[in-house]
Amino acid sequence: VQLQASGGGLVQAGGSLRLSCKSSGLPLGNYPMGWFRQAPGKDREFVASINRSGVRKDYGDSVKGRFTIPRNNAENTMYLQMNGLYPEDTAVYYCAAKRGSEYHIWGQGTLVTVSS
């Protein structure tokens, strides 16, 4: 079972990126999913979550109004659409699948760097 996050890269402030999280061996439609990020020297931060059906979405305060978290269960993929990026959004972004009340399955992370 593996989650593969991709789509990171270097972007200028104000730009956009779309991250993808694809599963191999895990039907993502069975799980609530989330995105987290960790900047150098900082604790891991919640970015966004989505329930199994995709109806309920929650966002961290720092990304509300700029990021969205769509999912496509038929393609076994979740996304993080990031618009209006700031340099402080620079971090390694991780996707995760939730079992019960905990995120148990984590992807390897993809680096997003936003230049000013």
SVG drawing of the C-alpha trace seen along z (x, -y; Angstrom):
<svg xmlns="http://www.w3.org/2000/svg" viewBox="-21 -39 36 42">
<polyline fill="none" stroke="black" stroke-width="0.4" points="0.0,0.0 1.5,-3.3 0.5,-6.9 2.4,-8.9 2.4,-12.7 3.6,-14.6 3.3,-18.0 5.6,-20.1 8.1,-22.5 9.2,-26.1 6.7,-28.8 6.6,-32.6 4.5,-34.2 1.0,-34.6 1.2,-31.6 -0.6,-28.2 0.3,-24.6 -1.8,-21.4 -0.5,-18.5 -1.7,-15.0 -1.9,-12.1 -2.3,-8.7 -2.7,-5.4 -1.4,-2.0 -3.0,0.9 -5.4,-1.3 -8.9,-2.3 -8.8,-5.9 -12.6,-6.2 -12.8,-4.2 -10.9,-6.8 -11.1,-10.3 -8.0,-12.0 -5.8,-15.0 -2.9,-17.2 -0.3,-18.3 2.8,-20.3 6.1,-20.8 8.3,-23.8 12.0,-23.7 12.3,-24.0 8.6,-24.0 6.0,-21.5 3.8,-19.6 0.7,-21.7 -2.7,-20.6 -3.6,-22.0 -6.9,-20.4 -9.1,-17.4 -11.9,-15.8 -14.3,-13.1 -14.9,-9.9 -17.7,-11.3 -15.9,-14.6 -18.9,-16.6 -17.2,-17.8 -13.9,-19.7 -12.0,-21.5 -9.1,-23.9 -6.4,-25.3 -6.8,-28.9 -3.7,-29.9 -5.0,-28.4 -8.7,-29.1 -9.9,-30.8 -6.7,-29.9 -6.5,-26.1 -9.0,-23.5 -9.0,-19.7 -10.8,-17.9 -10.8,-14.1 -11.6,-11.7 -12.3,-8.3 -12.8,-6.7 -9.1,-7.6 -8.0,-6.8 -6.5,-10.2 -6.8,-13.3 -5.6,-16.7 -4.6,-20.0 -5.2,-23.0 -3.1,-25.8 -3.7,-29.4 -2.3,-32.7 0.8,-31.1 2.9,-33.0 6.5,-32.4 5.3,-31.1 3.6,-28.3 7.0,-26.8 7.1,-23.3 7.1,-19.6 3.5,-18.6 2.3,-15.2 -1.0,-13.4 -2.4,-10.9 -5.3,-8.5 -7.4,-8.3 -8.4,-5.2 -10.7,-5.9 -9.6,-9.1 -5.9,-9.0 -4.1,-9.5 -2.3,-6.1 -1.1,-6.0 1.3,-8.7 2.8,-9.6 6.5,-10.4 6.0,-14.2 6.5,-16.6 8.4,-19.9 6.8,-23.2 9.0,-26.3 7.5,-29.7 9.8,-32.5 9.2,-36.1"/>
</svg>
